[in-house]
């Protein structure tokens, strides 16, 4: 599931992934302070999800970027297992990513 080269929605999807990087990093203090997640799991999962989204944003114009981008959506939702509010935040980003992707597919059809 990817968009063709030159689709204008690719830039929008890249920006969404960049915003996800920021939010996933900011989720680390939330995990530690609000939900008492130990330091190591909070950093490993938060930085891991952020790195995944960042690498996906950087490689979205190549075929490998698309599976990474979809995996970043799953990782964002999976952070909810450590801090429940990330189910909503990660789910919101995944829904936004999906809508942007579907709009990109509509553009391709025209």
Secondary structure as UniProt FT lines:
FT   TURN            5..6
FT   HELIX           9..33
FT   TURN            34..35
FT   HELIX           39..58
FT   TURN            59..61
FT   HELIX           63..78
FT   HELIX           79..81
FT   HELIX           85..109
//
